[in-house]
């Protein structure tokens, strides 16, 4: 898949699993699901709840510094 190009979203790798996860700096959330593949109908609070991580990421992976 091409560049992320989703405003406010950053792509990272979880060092413990090697899986890609995404940080939504606007909504202060993390997800395993690629935001480029989320159907429009899944948007909104219900969609975000379905996409939430089943367990927390390592603390350094999901800590979002203020102002970013």
C-alpha positions as CSV (number, residue, x, y, z in Angstrom):
1,X,0.0,0.0,0.0
2,X,1.2,3.5,-0.7
3,X,2.0,6.4,1.7
4,X,-0.2,6.9,4.7
5,X,-1.4,10.4,3.8
6,X,-4.0,10.5,6.6
7,X,-3.8,13.9,8.4
8,X,-2.9,13.5,12.1
9,X,-2.2,9.8,11.8
10,X,1.3,8.2,12.3
11,X,2.3,4.7,11.4
12,X,4.7,2.8,13.8
13,X,5.9,-0.7,14.4
14,X,5.3,-2.4,17.7
15,X,8.8,-3.7,18.7
16,X,7.5,-6.6,20.7
17,X,5.3,-8.1,17.9
18,X,6.6,-6.5,14.7
19,X,3.1,-5.5,13.8
20,X,2.2,-2.1,12.3
21,X,0.0,0.1,14.4
22,X,-1.4,3.6,13.9
23,X,-1.4,6.6,16.2
24,X,-4.3,9.1,15.7
25,X,-2.9,12.3,17.2
26,X,-6.1,14.2,16.6
27,X,-8.4,11.8,18.6
28,X,-5.5,10.5,20.9
29,X,-6.2,6.9,20.0
30,X,-4.2,3.9,18.7
31,X,-5.3,1.1,16.4
32,X,-4.0,-1.9,14.6
33,X,-6.3,-1.3,11.7
34,X,-4.9,0.7,8.8
35,X,-7.0,3.9,8.5
36,X,-6.8,3.7,4.7
37,X,-8.8,0.5,4.8
38,X,-11.6,1.5,7.2
39,X,-14.9,1.7,5.3
40,X,-16.6,5.1,5.6
41,X,-19.6,3.5,7.4
42,X,-17.3,2.6,10.3
43,X,-16.5,6.3,11.0
44,X,-17.8,7.9,14.2
45,X,-17.7,6.6,17.8
46,X,-19.1,3.1,17.0
47,X,-16.5,2.6,14.3
48,X,-13.7,3.8,16.6
49,X,-14.9,1.4,19.3
50,X,-14.7,-1.6,16.9
51,X,-11.2,-0.6,15.8
52,X,-9.8,-0.1,19.3
53,X,-6.8,-2.2,20.3
54,X,-7.7,-5.4,22.2
55,X,-4.9,-4.6,24.6
56,X,-2.6,-1.7,25.3
57,X,0.5,-1.2,23.3
58,X,3.9,-0.9,25.1
59,X,3.9,2.4,27.0
60,X,6.5,4.0,24.8
61,X,4.5,3.1,21.7
62,X,1.3,4.8,22.6
63,X,2.5,7.8,24.6
64,X,1.7,10.9,22.6
65,X,3.7,13.9,23.6
66,X,1.7,17.1,24.0
67,X,1.7,19.3,20.9
68,X,2.2,16.5,18.4
